[in-house]
Amino acid sequence: MIDSPNVLARLEEPEYTGENRCWPCTAVNVVLGFALAVGLGVAVSAPVGALALAASLLLIRVRGYLVPGTPTLTRRYLPERALELFDKSPETGPTIETVSPDELATVLTAAGVATARGESIRLSPAFETRWDERLSSEGAAEPSPDEVRSMLGADEVDCLDDTSFVIDGSKRVRWESTAALAADVTAAAELRPRIDGWDDLAVDERRDLLTGSRLLRERCPGCGNGVRTTAERLEHCCRRPRIGIRSVCAGCDHPLVELVASESSADPWLELAGVTDDL
């Protein structure tokens, strides 16, 4: 008697299934399986076609593919827009050692976080989908100190309140709201595998990348309503004018980004915020 579970276990290829499953390859193979089944159904008989389809889907489920070499085929022939929907752009992630605000748009675009649309920069649909999935997972709204420590690459994190922490016993960091903090913790989990060198970045560099990502959001990470981003010129009696950028949820009124930059260093932030009017 054939032991079906053992046969299936021998057929399984973990490197192509489970968390390692390539969804563009899976989609291509399913289409090929249907085409094969239809061809056999027409040329031979409907039952043969149905049997071929069932066998094809079973192989795809346990092996990850039906046709060997599918990853090469999908990268070569599947349109880039289709690959982006599956979060499989043929471009590799950037390798960085340091990052400055001037480089944020370039790094985020190379990492697949952002995409250029005309003269503006928008959040990549594929990245936004993955980000929102993490935000909707259980516990995402209330990140633990350990998650904050991992996000910042710190050795020790002490919690002061819901949005304020002391890093490594000396540096104090604060987020604009619990929604902003949850957005950063979940975004960091997606940025880590996309950016080679992420683990070596300083706390401020990581926070700049995360703030830049937050500025690209058009929907609140907390309630899902639209986000309103504004910029204004801040005059001061005894120092040079600065630029204030504020991103706020139009629904729950939670602030998502609040930053102030000098006029000479504000352009990268204004570009990500999509605020181009003269100030």
Secondary structure as UniProt FT lines:
FT   HELIX           4..11
FT   HELIX           14..16
FT   HELIX           18..20
FT   HELIX           23..43
FT   HELIX           46..63
FT   TURN            68..69
FT   HELIX           70..77
FT   HELIX           80..85
FT   TURN            86..87
FT   HELIX           101..103
FT   HELIX           104..110
FT   TURN            111..112
FT   STRAND          114..117
FT   TURN            118..119
FT   STRAND          120..123
FT   HELIX           125..135
FT   TURN            138..141
FT   HELIX           145..152
FT   STRAND          157..159
FT   STRAND          164..167
FT   TURN            168..170
FT   STRAND          171..174
FT   HELIX           178..194
FT   HELIX           198..200
FT   HELIX           203..216
FT   TURN            221..223
FT   STRAND          226..234
FT   STRAND          242..249
FT   TURN            250..252
FT   STRAND          255..262
FT   HELIX           263..265
FT   HELIX           267..273
//
